[in-house]
Amino acid sequence: MRVIAEVGIVTIISVLLIAGGLALFGLTVWFWKTSRPEPRALARLEIMSERAYRKSSGVDRQFLLEMAEREARESSEKSSALAESN
């Protein structure tokens, strides 16, 4: 008990919180490195679930879907190029 009084309870709690923060940082880095990009097929479904899509007409809907596919394709190409360079 004397050691705790000398070091201080605040210091012990601070060290534990810093260690927890570092553990969470390591977990985040691991998660980002092991995660895979979202499949392109899901881009259309994501757009279809938005309010702008539901309120738009047929031509506007088609435009929104084409934009989503284009963005997904570009994102997929970027991530594959990045994976190949590593």
Helices and strands as residue ranges (DSSP letters): H 2-7, H 9-34, H 41-48, H 51-55, H 58-85
